[in-house]
Structures are given as structure tokens and as C-alpha cells.
Amino acid sequence: VGTLASTAVEAKNMTLRFGQWIPVKHFSQGQGLHKYFAAIAKVTNGRVKIIPSAKSLGPPPRQLQLAIDGVADMAWGVHGYQPGVYPLAEMAALPFVSTTTTGNSVAYWRVYKKHFEKAGMHPKGIHLLGLHVHPPGHIYNNVRSIERVSDLKGLKLRATNAVVSQAFATFGAVPISPAGGVTALHQGLSKGVMDGTSFTDEAIFNFRVTKFIKYATHVHGGLYNTSFYIVMNQGKWNKVSNRDQAAIMKVSGEAFARRIGVLWDAQETAATPKLKAKGIKIVEADAPMMGAFKKAMVKVKAAWLAKAKKAGVDGEAALKMYLDESAK
């Protein structure tokens, strides 16, 4: 009888709702997440299917909470949209530590498994399926070419997270953090509320704001990066059979990080010449500019190490592992 009951549970089909808040036509969704959902359906022989919602179930900063509350069964989002709430995730946002999306994303998952998981990086109520980042983050604007840190003074720039806000403010720019996150960028640039943004080359192109950008400054190793999560409601995860849980995690975790990383790296590589073709001037930050950035941002690393220590994590060891693994 026990065997029959177990088989019945394993054979049960589940349809889970994913909260879709970025258009499916964006590569991270249609080519990334949706293909990941297809992989889950395949490895579970169709027993677990994920269906994206027809519209957003809530604002970008609330995606993880929507999964906790069960409004969404699965959610994808940005840790930095809730500054200070996920301190361990801020490691991935640190300046000058980015290599490639693939390298950083895979390294991030490995660091999570060794250092962050046991520290309780996320609140109860969700099962973490994966983590990833995007390419190194740079600076874009429509006022002037930023060739020295003094050129930032007075510019109104969308700040992706707290790290960027601090960098912009340090050099006299006005950091703007709209409640709508990236979804508010087009309107902010078109109406002159913002002069520019922290972003990536592919994002300038894929979010269709090239007509509002004239200048780009690439920062070696990234002025910042962004930490993303993909989660499932814990109650729903508990209803998935042990066999299917194991199958899902084989295409999640590091495999998911690599899937998204390879896709995002290809997008970034292709976008840079497209921006140049649009007439956007791209400047590579020189040694004096990098020196000024690094001097100003030393305290950012120190602040994160203190947060890691408070969370019971050896921050130096975690960061060293992140750098070493991403370099591989």
C-alpha cells in the first residue's frame, strides 16, 4: 500500500504560476526563463509545468514576497530592488569584481552553497532554485562623455542599487532609484527626469533606450553588478515528489546559472558594436579614473564584509572564492 501511495504522489501533475513582470520578448524571459521552464517539464516528464502569468502580479521589488505569500508559485527578481534586505546578496553587486556573466553566475551559486545557504540568505517560505548576475555594469548618459570622475557632477542618473547610489553621490551626481526599477527607465529618460543610468550595453539596446543615450563609460570589472534570484513557494516545492525535486535541481542551481550566463554574455558581446553603430560614444575608463573609483569605493567592500560577519559568514573567504571561481 505504501508503494502504491508513493507512486500516486509521484505521478501527480502540478501546474505552477510564474509571475511575469518583464515582457516575454526580452531575451532573459523568452530565451532564458521560459526555456528553463521547458527543461523542468522535460526532466519531470510533464509532471511539473510552469505557466507564466498574463500580466505582472506585483511591482518588481515585491517578487520574492509574492512567492512567499503564494500569490505566485515561482518568481524571478532582483535582490537590490530592496536595499539592505538581502545583505549577503550584495557581494555580487560589489564594484570591480565582475568577469563574465557565466563566470560570475556559476561562481555565485558555488559561493552560495558553501557560505551563504547555511547563513539563511533568504527568508523562510521559499525554495531557492538559482542565482545569477548580469554583465559588468557601466555608466550611460545623454549630456556629456564621462572621461574623468568630475564629469559625473550634476548628472541625474538612475542607480541600480545601493553600491551605485554611493558611487554617484560620492562624485556629485544625483542618484535616482525609481520604485519601478528598470521598468521606469524609459519614461524617466524620455521626460528628462534622468540624464542617464547605470546599465549594461545589451540593456541599453534591449530596453530600447538607445535614442536617449549618447555616451557610455565602461568601467573595468564593472562599477557594480546585479544579483538575481529564481525561487519557488516552499509549500508548492514540498508537494513536488522527491524524484521530481531531484530532477528539477539538476537543471537548476549551477546549471541554471550557466544557462543564463551564456545567453547574457552572447547578448552583451553582440550589443556593443550595435551601440557604436547607433552613434553612441563609448569610453573605456582609464587608469586615473579607475584609481579614483577604487579609492572612493574601498568603504563599500568594508561595509559588506561587516554585514557578512554579522550574518555569520567569513566574507573574505566568500569573496576570495567568488573571484577565484569566476576567474576559472
N, C-alpha and C positions, 0 to 999 in steps of 0.2 A: 504493500500500500504506500509506504514511504517513497519508494522509487517512482511509482505512478504519479504521486503528488508532485515530486520534484520535477518530473518530466513535464507535467502540466504547467508548472510555473515557468520553466524554461521556454516553453513553446508559446507563451502568451505574447501577443503583439502589442507594441507600445508606439503611440504617435505623440511626439513631443513638439511643443510650440517654441520656436526660436523668435526672440524679439528683434525684428529687422528695423534698424533705425538709420542705416546708411543705404542708399539705393543699391539694388542688386547689380546694376550695371557697373558699379565700382569694382575693380578687379579683386579687391580684398574680400568681397562678398561672393559674386558670381563665380569667379575663378578660384577663390580661396576657400571660404567657409562652406559654400554650397557643395563643392567637390568633396570637402571633408565630410559633410553630412552624407553624401552618396557613399563614401568609403565606410561609414558606420553602418549604413543599411546593408552594404555588401558583406561585411565581415560578420554581421549578425543574421545573415540570410533573410533579411527583410523583417526581422522581429522588432527592430528598433528603427523608427523613421523619424526624421526631424523635418517639420514643416515651418517655413518662415512665416511670420505674421504679415498681413496685408499692409499694415502701417505700424509706425512706431508705437510701442506700448508705454513709453515714458521718455522723459528727457535723457540725453546722453549720460549725465552724471549718476543717474539712478539705475543703470542697467544691472549691476550686481545685486542691488537691493530688490529689484523686480524678480530676480531668480530666487532670492531668499524667501520672499513673500509668496512665491508660486504664481505670480502674475505671468511670468514667463518660465517655461521649463528649462530653457537654455538661454544664456546671454553672453554677449561679447562686448567688451568695452575697454575704457582707458582708466587706469588707476589714478592718474594725475588729475582727472576731472574733479576729484575730491581731495584737494590738497591736505596732506597731513594724516589722512585716514589710513593709508597703507604705507607706513614708513619703510618697510623692507623693500617694497617695490621701487622705491626711489633710487636704489642702487643702479638700476638700468637707465635712469634718467640723468645720471651724473655726466658732467661735461668731459669731453676728450677721451672717452673710453670706448667709442664705437669703432667697429671694423666694418663688417658687412652685416646685413640683416640676418643672413643664415648663421654666420659665426656667433653673433651676439645672442640670437634667439635660442640656439642649441645650448650655448653656454649658460644662458639664463635658466633653462629648465634643469640643467645639471646642478647648478648652484642651489636652486630651489629644493631639489631632492636631498641634497647633503646638508644644507644650512638653514633654509627658511621653513620647510614643511613642519618640522618639529617645533618651531617657534610660534606657530599659529599665525601665518602671514595673513590669512583671511578669516572673517567671522564664521561662526557655525551656521549651517543652513544651506551650504553649497558644497558641491564636489568639484574641485579644480581639474579641468581636463587639459589645459595647456596655457602656456605663456609665450609671448613673443614681443619683439620690438619692431621698429621700422628703421630705415636707413639713418645715418648720422644727420642730425638736424642743423639747418643753416638759417641765414637771415635774408629776407626779401623785402623790398620796398619800392615805392614809386616816386620818391623825392630826390634821392641822390645816391651815388655809388659810395658804399661804406668801405673805405680803404684804410681807415685808422679808427680806433675806438671813439675818438672825439666826433666822428661823423654820425654817431648814434644819437647825439644830443638833440633833444626836442622831438624826435620821431615818435609817433603813436603806433606802437607795434603790438600785435596780438601775441601774448605769451602763452605758450603751450602748457607750461607747468610752473611750479614754484622756482625751479632752477633758472629757467629763462627769465622769469619776472625779476629775480635778483640781479641777473646779469644786465638786463636792460636798465634797471633802475640805477645800478652802480655807475653806468656810463651816461646817465642823463636822459635816457629815452623814457617814454611813458608807457609802461606795460599795461595792456588791456586783456582781461580774462573774461570774455563773454560767457554768459550762462549756457548758451547753446553750443559751446565748444566750436569745433570745426564747421558745424552747420550754420554758424552765424558769420562766417568769414566773408562770403560773397557780398552779403548786404553791408557789412562793415566797411569793406574796401570800396564798394560802389558808391556809398554815401559819404565817404571821406571821414568816417568815424575812426578808421585805421589808415595809416600810411603804409603798413606792411605787416609782416608776420614772421614768426619762426615756423619753419616748414621744411619740406624736402623737395627736390626737383620734381619728382613724379607727382607729388601732391599739388604743386602749383599747376601742373598740366592736367592731372586727372580731376581736380576740383574746379577746373575751368576758370581760373582767375588770372590767366596769363595777361589778359588785356589790362589788368590793374597793377601789374608788376613790371618795373623797368630795370631793376638792379638786383643782383644776388651776390652774397658773400659766402663762400664756402669756408667752413671752419674745420680744420684738420681734426679728425676724431669726433667731430660733432660738438656744437655748443651745448647740445642736450640730446636726449632720446626720449622715447615714449614707451611706457610699459603697458601691454595689453593682456587681457585675460579671456579665457573661454571657460564657462562654468555651467554646471547643471544643478538644478534644485536637488538638495540632498534627499528629500523624500522620494522623488522620482528615481534618482540613482539607486536608492535602496530597493526599489521594485524591479530593477533590472537584474536578471539572473546572474549568478557568479560567472557562468560561462560567457555570457554576453558582456559583462563588465570587463573581463579579461580581454576579450576581443576588441572592445572599444578602446581600451587603453593602449593596445598595440598600435593603433593608428592615431593615438593622441600623444600627449607628452612630448617627448623629443621628436617623434615622427611628425607631429603637427607643427612643431617649431620649424623643422626643416622644410616642410611643405610650404608654409607661409614665407619663410625666409628666401627660398629660391625664387618664388614668384615675385616677391617685393624687390629683390636685388635686380631681377631682369627688368622690372618696370623703371627702377631708378637709372639703370645704365642707359636705357632707351630714351629717357626723358631729357637728360642733359643736352644732347645735340638739338632736341626739339625746342628747348628754351632759347638756345643760341639762334636758331633759325627764326624765332619769333622776335629777335632783336633785343632780347634781354642780355644785359652786360653781366658776365659772371667774373667775379674777382676771387682769387684764392688768397685767403688771409696770409700775410707774410709773417716773418719771424717777430718783428716788433709788435704786431697786432696780437699774435698768438701769445707772446710773452705777457702782454697787458691783460689778456683774457685769463690766462692761467694764474697770474698773480692775484687777480680780483676774485677768482673762484676757489682759491685754496680753502676758504672757510666753508664752502659748500660741502666738500668732501669731509671735513672735520665734523660738520654738523650731522652728516649721515652716519659717520662712524659712532657718534654718541647715541643716535637713535637705535642703531643696530645693537649696541651694548645694552641699552635699556631693554631691548626685546630679547636679550639673552643670546645674541649672535655675535660671533667673532667677526666683526666687519672687515678687518684687514685680511683675514683668511678668505672670506667670501669674495671680496673684491679681487684678490690675487687670483683666485680660482676663475673668476669671471673673465679676467684679462687673459689668463693662460689658455683657457678653453676656447675663447673666441678667436685667439690668435692661431689656433690649430686649423 
